[in-house]
């Protein structure tokens, strides 16, 4: 018995380099071959697919490696068709071409990405080409290439439209964007409307609907579908666009359109919805401040009942006819003396006396 890798009567001969470990002592026949070789001494090369063994004795492969065909995968595809990268195992018909070529016989060099095998026509061209053989270039103004059969642009750059993006959008289109097929604006610039934005909104419109021309936002002080009406004169701020009602009224007015005047004895403001006075002028009471205080001696009176709630310095009571006792200033409701008179009372400028610190 010879050592591994040797054979012969004297074990002085080397087994084939493609033998997997050992060979037969007298004939040198390999016990098995490394992947990629076959034959008694594993001295013939397989052309099977990568990492695939061929039949030990016949060299037959289950699959050929790229570029070869035949039972033993020993024929080159390119010998049949120049430029062929892979071909059918049994017929040698080309199934893929080398980079830069396409077609059933790999005889086209135009920039086709995929093609129809039966018709020998391209199915998808490089992004900048079109035509059955991808022999035509798309227009330079096309974005994302053009369609295979027509050459029409898929998309246009902003500001252009048409089959070849040969037309300019109207300068009245918002952001210079329009339909690729018709050139009509998707949205108009402020103050314009219609498909091509060639119509001006009504002169008091700030913005209008680009399809109908109806105003959606009026200039300050106007209302209506076309902003044709002036807001009521007593409105403060903008009025409602649909019906002209005021959101707020000027001082002294109330009502949906500020059409009513507050009662003359309301102090500054009345309720904008019902005209009720928030405060009454000195000497008046009632929800609308339309009644005089019950006593002429009052500075101010109770808003509901009309009796005095504030008296002149030195007097007190519901009718302000009682004199303060032992002090110059007392509470208008209780008569209790205040601890000193506020400066406003001393100089006669106060309208009311409020509860303070008593003696």
C-alpha positions in Angstrom: 0.0 0.0 0.0 1.3 3.4 -1.0 1.2 6.6 0.9 -1.5 9.1 0.0 -0.8 10.8 -3.4 1.5 7.9 -4.8 1.0 4.8 -6.9 3.0 2.1 -8.8 4.7 -1.1 -7.8 7.4 0.9 -6.0 4.9 3.7 -5.2 7.2 6.1 -7.0 4.6 7.7 -9.2 2.3 10.6 -8.3 -1.4 10.5 -8.6 -3.1 13.2 -10.8 -3.3 16.6 -9.2 -7.1 16.5 -9.6 -7.4 13.2 -7.7 -9.2 13.7 -4.4 -6.7 12.2 -2.0 -5.9 8.7 -3.4 -5.5 6.7 -6.7 -5.4 3.0 -7.5 -2.0 1.5 -6.8 -1.3 -0.2 -10.1 -3.3 1.9 -12.7 -3.2 5.4 -11.0 -7.1 5.6 -11.4 -8.4 8.3 -9.0 -10.8 7.2 -6.3 -12.7 10.4 -6.9 -12.1 13.8 -8.7 -12.1 17.4 -7.4 -15.0 19.6 -8.7 -14.3 20.7 -12.3 -12.5 17.6 -13.6 -13.5 14.1 -14.8 -11.9 10.9 -16.3 -10.1 7.9 -15.0 -7.2 10.1 -13.8 -9.4 13.2 -13.4 -7.3 14.9 -16.1 -10.2 16.3 -18.2 -11.9 19.7 -17.4 -15.6 20.0 -16.8 -17.6 23.1 -17.9 -20.4 22.7 -15.5 -22.0 25.5 -13.6 -20.0 26.8 -10.7 -19.5 24.3 -7.8 -21.3 21.6 -9.7 -19.7 18.2 -10.4 -19.9 16.5 -13.8 -20.3 12.7 -14.3 -17.0 11.1 -13.3 -16.6 9.1 -16.5 -18.6 10.8 -19.3 -18.2 14.5 -18.2 -21.9 15.1 -18.6 -23.2 18.2 -16.6 -26.6 18.9 -15.2 -26.1 22.6 -15.9 -23.5 24.4 -18.0 -21.5 27.4 -16.7 -22.2 30.8 -18.4 -21.0 30.9 -22.0 -21.1 27.1 -22.7 -23.6 24.6 -24.1 -23.8 20.9 -25.1 -24.0 17.6 -23.2 -20.6 18.0 -21.8 -20.9 21.9 -21.8 -17.7 21.9 -23.9 -19.0 24.2 -26.7 -18.8 28.0 -26.5 -22.0 30.1 -27.0 -20.0 32.9 -28.7 -18.8 30.4 -31.4 -22.4 30.3 -32.6 -23.5 33.9 -32.0 -20.9 36.7 -31.5 -21.6 38.7 -28.4 -23.7 36.0 -26.7 -23.2 35.7 -22.9 -25.5 32.6 -22.2 -27.3 30.2 -24.5 -29.7 27.3 -24.4 -28.0 24.1 -23.1 -29.2 21.9 -26.0 -30.1 24.3 -28.9 -27.3 26.9 -28.5 -30.0 29.7 -29.0 -28.7 32.8 -27.3 -30.6 33.7 -24.1 -28.6 36.8 -23.0 -26.1 39.1 -24.6 -22.9 40.7 -23.4 -23.1 44.3 -22.1 -23.8 46.7 -25.0 -25.6 44.1 -27.2 -29.2 42.8 -27.5 -31.5 40.8 -29.7 -32.0 37.2 -30.6 -28.6 37.2 -32.3 -27.0 39.9 -30.1 -26.6 41.9 -33.2 -28.1 45.2 -31.9 -25.9 47.7 -30.0 -28.5 50.4 -29.2 -29.3 51.1 -25.5 -32.0 48.4 -24.9 -32.5 47.1 -21.4 -35.0 44.2 -22.1 -36.3 42.9 -25.4 -39.1 40.6 -26.7 -37.4 37.3 -27.7 -40.0 36.3 -30.4 -40.4 39.7 -32.1 -36.8 40.8 -31.6 -38.1 44.2 -30.5 -37.0 46.1 -27.4 -39.4 46.2 -24.5 -37.6 48.8 -22.4 -34.9 51.3 -23.4 -32.4 53.3 -21.5 -34.1 56.3 -20.0 -33.0 58.7 -22.7 -34.0 56.6 -25.8 -37.1 55.3 -27.6 -38.2 53.2 -30.6 -38.4 49.5 -31.5 -34.6 49.3 -31.5 -34.0 52.2 -29.0 -32.3 54.0 -31.8 -34.0 57.4 -31.2 -33.1 59.9 -28.4 -35.8 61.6 -26.2 -36.2 65.3 -26.3 -33.7 67.1 -24.0 -36.6 68.8 -22.2 -38.1 65.5 -21.1 -37.9 64.5 -17.4 -37.7 60.8 -16.6 -37.3 59.9 -20.3 -40.0 59.3 -22.9 -42.5 56.6 -24.0 -41.1 53.7 -25.9 -43.4 53.8 -28.9 -44.2 57.5 -29.3 -41.2 59.3 -27.9 -43.6 61.6 -26.0 -42.1 62.9 -22.7 -43.2 61.2 -19.5 -42.9 64.4 -17.5 -41.9 68.0 -18.3 -39.7 70.4 -16.4 -41.6 73.1 -14.3 -42.8 75.8 -16.6 -43.3 73.7 -19.8 -45.9 71.3 -21.3 -46.7 69.4 -24.5 -45.8 66.0 -26.0 -42.2 67.1 -26.2 -42.5 69.8 -23.5 -42.2 72.4 -26.2 -44.7 74.9 -24.8 -44.4 77.3 -21.9 -47.0 77.4 -19.1 -48.9 80.7 -18.7 -47.1 83.1 -16.5 -50.3 83.5 -14.5 -50.1 79.9 -13.3 -49.2 79.6 -9.6 -45.5 78.5 -9.3 -45.4 78.3 -13.1 -47.0 74.8 -13.0 -49.5 73.5 -15.6 -51.0 70.3 -17.0 -48.5 68.5 -19.3 -51.4 67.5 -21.7 -53.4 70.8 -21.9 -51.2 73.5 -20.5 -54.1 74.6 -18.2 -53.0 75.8 -14.8 -53.7 73.7 -11.7 -53.8 76.8 -9.5 -53.8 80.5 -10.4 -51.8 83.3 -9.0 -53.7 85.5 -6.5 -56.2 87.7 -8.2 -56.6 85.4 -11.3 -58.9 82.6 -12.4 -60.0 80.4 -15.4 -58.2 77.4 -17.0 -55.3 79.5 -18.2 -55.7 82.1 -15.4 -56.3 84.9 -17.9 -59.3 86.3 -16.1 -59.0 88.8 -13.2 -60.9 88.4 -10.0 -63.4 91.1 -9.1 -61.6 94.3 -8.1 -62.5 93.9 -4.3 -61.5 90.2 -4.3 -58.2 89.3 -2.6 -58.5 85.7 -3.8 -61.1 84.0 -6.0 -61.9 80.4 -7.0 -59.7 79.6 -10.1 -62.6 77.6 -11.7 -65.6 79.8 -11.2 -64.2 83.2 -10.4 -66.2 83.4 -7.2 -64.4 85.4 -4.5 -63.0 83.3 -1.6 -61.4 86.2 0.3 -62.5 89.8 0.1 -60.5 93.0 0.6 -60.9 94.7 4.0 -64.3 96.3 4.3 -66.2 94.2 1.6 -68.4 91.1 1.5 -70.5 89.1 -0.9 -69.9 86.3 -3.6 -68.0 88.9 -5.6 -67.1 91.1 -2.7 -69.4 93.7 -4.2 -70.9 95.0 -0.9 -69.4 97.3 1.7 -69.4 96.2 5.3 -71.7 98.2 7.6 -70.2 101.5 8.8 -70.3 100.6 12.5 -68.4 97.3 12.1 -65.1 97.0 13.8 -62.8 94.9 11.7 -63.8 92.7 8.8 -67.5 91.5 8.4 -68.7 88.1 7.5 -68.1 87.4 3.8 -71.3 85.5 3.2 -74.0 87.7 4.9 -72.2 90.9 5.9 -72.8 90.5 9.7 -70.3 92.2 11.9 -68.0 90.3 14.2 -67.7 93.4 16.5 -69.3 96.8 16.7 -67.9 100.2 17.3 -68.5 101.8 20.7 -72.2 102.8 21.1 -73.6 100.4 18.4 -75.1 96.9 18.5 -77.0 94.4 16.3 -76.0 91.8 13.6 -75.0 94.7 11.3 -74.3 97.2 14.2 -77.4 99.0 12.9 -78.7 99.9 16.4 -77.4 102.5 18.8 -76.9 101.8 22.5 -79.1 103.7 24.9 -77.7 107.2 25.5 -77.0 106.5 29.2 -75.0 103.3 28.6 -71.5 103.9 29.9 -69.3 103.2 26.8 -70.6 99.8 25.6 -73.7 97.6 25.3 -74.1 93.9 24.5 -73.6 93.5 20.7 -76.4 90.9 20.4 -79.3 92.4 22.5 -78.3 96.0 23.3 -78.1 95.4 27.1 -75.8 98.0 28.7 -72.7 96.7 30.4 -72.5 99.7 32.7 -74.8 102.7 33.3 -73.7 106.4 33.4 -73.9 108.0 36.8 -77.5 108.7 37.9 -79.2 105.9 35.8 -80.1 102.3 36.2 -82.0 99.4 34.5 -80.9 96.8 31.8 -80.9 99.6 29.2 -79.9 102.4 31.7 -83.0 104.2 30.7 -84.3 105.0 34.2 -83.1 107.7 36.6 -82.0 106.7 40.1 -84.8 106.8 42.6 -83.1 109.6 44.5 -81.5 112.7 43.0 -79.0 112.6 45.9 -77.3 109.4 44.5 -74.0 109.5 42.7 -74.7 105.9 41.6 -77.6 103.6 42.2 -78.3 99.8 42.3 -78.5 98.6 38.7 -81.6 96.5 39.3 -83.6 98.4 42.0 -82.5 102.0 41.7 -81.6 102.8 45.3 -78.4 104.6 46.1 -75.2 102.6 46.1 -72.8 105.5 46.2 -73.2 108.9 48.0 -71.5 112.2 48.1 -68.8 112.6 50.8 -70.3 113.0 54.3 -73.7 111.3 53.5 -74.9 107.7 53.4 -78.1 105.5 53.1 -80.4 104.2 50.4 -81.4 107.8 49.7 -78.0 109.4 50.7 -79.9 111.7 53.1 -78.2 110.5 56.3 -75.2 112.5 57.6 -72.0 110.7 58.6 -71.7 110.7 62.4 -68.4 111.9 63.9 -66.3 111.6 60.7 -65.9 113.3 57.4 -66.1 110.1 55.3 -68.3 107.0 55.9 -69.5 104.0 54.0 -72.4 104.8 51.7 -74.3 101.7 52.6 -73.7 101.3 56.4 -72.7 104.7 57.6 -69.6 103.3 59.4 -66.8 105.8 59.5 -63.8 105.2 57.3 -60.3 105.5 58.7 -59.3 108.7 56.9 -60.6 109.9 53.5 -58.9 108.9 50.3 -57.1 111.7 48.6 -59.7 111.6 45.8 -62.5 112.3 48.3 -60.6 115.1 50.0 -60.3 116.9 46.7 -63.9 116.1 45.7 -63.1 114.0 42.7 -64.5 110.6 43.9 -67.8 109.3 42.7 -68.2 106.5 45.2 -67.3 105.6 48.8 -66.3 102.0 49.4 -65.9 99.9 52.5 -62.5 100.6 54.2 -60.9 100.3 57.6 -63.3 101.5 60.3 -62.6 103.5 63.5 
